[in-house]
Every structure is written in C-alpha cells, then in structure tokens.
Amino acid sequence: MNDSAYRSGFIALVGRPNVGKSTLLNQILGEKIAIVSDKPQTTRTRILGVKHLPDAQLIFLDTPGIHKPQYRLNQRMVRVALEVLDEVDLVFFLVQVTDGVGASDRYVLEHLKKRASPVVLVINKVDLVQKRRILPLIDAYRQMHEFEEIVPISALTGDGVDRLLELALRFMPHGPVYFKDDMVTDQPMQVLAAELIREKILHKTRDELPFSVAVQIESFIEEEARLGAPGAGGCKREGKLARIAAIVYVEKESQKPIVIGKRGELLKAVGTEARIDMEHLFGMKVFLQLWVKVKEGWRQDDQMLTALGY
C-alpha cells in the first residue's frame, strides 16, 4: 500500500432523534454495534464505527439526536453531538422523507451552519414512499443550505449507501491508519452489553418507559468455558465464557413491575434476547443475570449519569 495515497478521516452522523443514524451505521459496517429502536433518543452517547477499505479508513461517529433538552441526561447527549461536529472532516445530516421539513430538522441545521465542515444531506427511509414525494423535499432543503450533495437512501435496505461511501472517500484527507484491521468499534464489551440489554427493553415496553431506563454492568468476568461452542461474532474468543451481571434502573417504583413483567416473563425474555446478541457479537458463550432497581431522578443526577457513562 502506498501510504501517501492512503485516506482516513472522520464522518459525523447527525440529525434529530429517530431518523435512522444508528441503523445507517450498522448498515455501513455490516455489523451491529449500535442499538436501534423506534423510540426517540435511543442513542445516548457517541458511538464510533470503523469502515475498512483497501486504501482508506472511514471512521463514523454516530451521535445522539440533537433536540432541545429537558433533563441533564439530554443536555449531556446534545453536548456530545455538538462537540462531534467540531472534530470531523465531513457531516452526514440525516432527515427522513416521511416527515417533510420539520422544526426539529431546522434546529439541527442551524447548528450545522455554524460549523465549517462540509455537509451531505442524507434523506432516509425512501423505501417507505413513492419517488415523486422525494423531489419536493430535495428542493425545500436546497433552499435552506448549500449542501455538498443530497443523497436519498434507505438505511434499512442499504439502498444508496454505496453512494454515501463514495462521497465519504472523496472528502477524506490523506491520513494515517488510525485503527487495526480487525477493529470495528472502540466500545468496550461492557458498554455493548449494557446497550443490548437496554435495546431489548425499548422493544418490549410502553412509549413512556424507555426514557426512564438505564442499564449498568455490575460485573463482567471472562473465564474458560467448560461446554459448548463459541458464538459467531466478529471478535472470536473460542472456549471463553462471559459471566455478566447487570442492573436495570428505572425512576419510579411503579415502573419496576413493567420491566419485570408478569411472573418475570418480560425480564426473562429481555435477558434471553440480549444474551443471544452478545454471544454473536462477542464470539463467546454468555451467562447473563439481570436485576431491576429504582433510582429516583437519575436523569437529573450528575453523579449517576457519570457512573452510567453518559
């Protein structure tokens, strides 16, 4: 490889909550490193994903949805997203075609206008509408900002994603190899485990509960597995077993039985589905234990937020 021809750089995935940023990151990488749900504000921290190409390394930064925050948790989430904008070579600004131009999208765009980084408008979820509905939206956004490109995609199906990779490569400067070839994300396994548990809870609980749920890994111990084959994930740890104990925090006593479910069935299903995903991702067997605890007002507790990694 000719080092002088090697390109590498950072691309931010930004937008209001629930426009498909994490789904796009997973689609680009061909591996699930960011949890997804149909609930807003699913992503709470900056998630790094590395796309390895023959002569380039594209480093994507998935960010929490930019919104007007009401809690200290949300303030931290938005601050993370805005700080990322000052660190990148290119911004992919995601909107979804099904909603038109909304006030929240304008809010995000106002922040983008204050930055020097080039911006590509990514119109997501085009698989849900007829093509004739896309052109008016493109025209509307063209009048709002001078985008480098406007690319309609479906993050779910992968339609248009190759075009995004071509654009990202075009804007990347000549640079070093930042990460080893086998590294897809910088997230520790403990963080990935906590997020997978939270994802399953998001999928199985009512709309008002997900904002009040947090997951903390109490212990994560790797040991030699006595029986069974390793998982099929990317980072192989053949013959290993992870013993994981995690606490699911809610804000009210009334929320605790919702997470546990009747006779503990919901929590058991959460644990089973999360364990299967962990075994695939970590490449080893997993033994998972879950507890549910009440921590009133944790979203406003700076010490708790720091302990949870937000």
N, C-alpha and C positions, 0 to 999 in steps of 0.2 A: 504494500500500500504506500502510495506517495503521500507523506504526511502533509506536504504543502497544499495538497488538493483536498485534504480531509475537512469536512464541515461539521460543526457542532454548535448547539445553542439551545435556548430555552423558549418555549411557547406556552403562553398562559391560556387556559380555557376559562373564560369568564362569561357572566350573564346573570340574570335574575334567577331566583330559585326555581328548580324543577323544569329546566329547559333541555336536560339531557347531557350535561357536561360529563358526568361520570360514565354514562353509557357510551359516549364517544371515546373516552379514554380507554375503556375496556375493549372497544371495537378496534381501535388503533393498535393496541398491544397484542390483541388476540388472546388475552388472558384477563381474568377478573381480579383486579387489585383494588377497585373502588366499589363500595356497596351502592346499590340502586334501589329506588322505590318510587312510588307515585306520590309520596308525601313531600311537600316543600321542606327545604333546609335539611335534607338528608346528609349532605356533606358538611362537616363541621370544621375540618382542618385542611391544610394544603396537602395534596397528595401528588407525589412525584412518580412519573412513569417514563421509562426509557425505551425508545424505539430504535433498535439497532439496524442500520442499513450498511451495505458493503463499504461505502465511503463516507458515512455520516452517522452522527448520533443525534437524534431528536429527543429533547428532554421536555416532556409535557408536564405542566403544573395545573392540576385540577383544583379549583378553588370553591369555597363556599359561595352560595348565591348572594349577590350584592342586593341588599334591601335596607330599609330604614329600621334600625334595631330598636327593640323594646327592652331587652334584658342584657345583662353584662355578657352572657354567653354569646348573644347575637352581635354585640359590639366587638367582641374578640373575633368572631367569624368574619365580619365585614372588614375589620382591620387587616386580617390575614390576606383577604382577597385583594385589597387595595395596595398592600405592600408588594405583593407579587408583581403588580403592573409596573413597578419601578425596577424590576430585576430581569426583564425578559427582552428577547430580540424581536418577538412577534406576538400579537394577541389574536386569538380566535374568539370573536364576540358571538355567542350563541343566542339565537332567538328561536321561537317556534312558530311555524307557519299557521298553526291553528288558531292563534290568538290575535293576529294583527299586531300593530304597533301599540303597546300599552304604556302606561305611565311608568311602570317599573323598568321597562326597557329604556325609556328616555332617561331615567335616573342613572342607569348604568352608563349610558352613552355620555352623559355629562362628565362622568369621572374619566372616561376614556379620552375625551377631548383635551383633558388637562395633561395627558401624557404624550411623550414623543414617539413611543413605539408604534410601528405600523399596525393597522388593524384590518383583519379579514372578517367580513360579516358571514356567519355560518347560519343559514336558515334550516333548522332541523325539523324532523317529522314530516317530510314531504310525502312519505308513503301513506299519510292519512288524508290527503286532499287531492283534488284534481289539479293538473298542471296549470290550468288557467287562473287558479287562485294565487299562484306564486308570483306572477309578474307584477300585479299591483303592489304587493308588499316590497318587492325589489325596488320599484320606482319610489315608494314612500321613503325607504331608508336611504336611497341615493341622494335625496334632497336634504337629509339630515346630517350627513357626514361624508367625507371623501375617503371611502374605503379602498384599500388596495385591490381587493377582489370581493365579489359576492358569490358564495357557493351554496346552492341548495343541497342538502344531504338527508339521509336517514341514518342516524347513529345506530338504530336498532338493526337494520338490514345490512348496513355497510355501503349503501348506495352513495356515491360521491366522496367517500372517504379517501380514495386514492388521489383524487384531485387535491384534497387538503394536504396530503403528504408531499405532493409535488410542490405546492406553494411553500410549505414549511421549509423544504430543502432549498428552494430558491432564495429565501430570506436569511438562511443561516450563514453566519460568517465562517471564515476559515478558523478552525479551533482545535483543541486537544481532544483526546478520548477521556471523557470525564468518568465513565463507569466501565467496569469489566463487562465482557460479552454476555455473561450469564446473569447479570443484574437487571431486573425489570423494574424494581421499586426500592426506595430507601426505607420503606416502612418496616419496623421490626415485627416479628411474628406475633408478639403480644398485642400490638396495635391492630393488626389484621384480624386477630381472633376476636377482639372486643367489637370491632366493626361488623364482623359477620354475625355475631350474636344480635347486635342492635338491628341489623338489616332484617333478620327473621322476625323480630318483634314488630318492626314497622309494617311488615307484610300481614301480620296476623291481628293487629289491634285497631281500635277505632281512631278516627282522624284526630281527636283532641289529645290522645295519649302520647304519640311519638315525640312531641316537643319536650315532654317531661321525663323522658327515659335517657339514662346514660348507663354505660357498661364499664366496669373496671376489672381488670385482671388481677386477682389476688396472688396467684402463683402460676408459674409456667415452668414445669420441670421436664426435661428430656431424659429418657433412660432407655436402656436396651429393651426391645420388645421380645417377649417370650414366644408369642404365637402370632400368626397372621402375616399377610404380605403388606408391603408398604403401599402408600397411596400413589396416585398417578400424577401428582403435581409437578411443578417445574423444578423445585429445589429438592432433589432426592436425598432422603436420609434413611436409606434402607436399614431395616431392622430396628428402627427407633420408635419410641412411643412418647407422646407428649401428654403429661397429666396437667390439665388446666382447670383451675378453679376461678370462677368469675362471679361478681356481684352485679345484679341489675338494680340500679337506683331509680326510684320514682319519687315524685314530690309530695304525694298525698297518700294517706292510709287507704283511701277508697280506691286508689289505682293499683294497689298491690294484688288484690284478688283478680283484677282484669288480666294482669301479666301471668299470674299463676294458672288461671283458668279452672274450670270445674274439675275437681279431683286431680289437679295438677297437670291436666292434659295439654294445655297450651304451652306451658313452660317446657314440658317434656318434648313436644313437637319442635319447639324452638331449638332445644339442645340437640336433637337428632339431626335436623337440617343443617345447623351450624357446624356440627361435628363432621358431617359428610363433606361440606365445602372445605373445611380446614384440612381434612385428610388429602383432598385433591390438591389443594394449594401448597401445603407444607411437604407433601410427599412422605408422610409417615402416619402411623396409627395415632388416634387421639382419644383420650378419656376425658370427658368434659363434665364438670359439676357446676350447677347454677344455683344461686340464691337470690332472693328479691328482698331489698331493704328500702325503707323510706328515709329520704334525706330532704326535709322541707326546704324549699327555696334554693336548691343547689344551683340553679341557673343564675342566681344573683350573688353567689358565694365565691369570691375570688380565689380563696384558698382551695376550695373544692374544684373549681374549674381548672386550676393549675395541676392539681393532683390527677385529674382526668385527662390531662394532656391537651387541653384547649387553650 
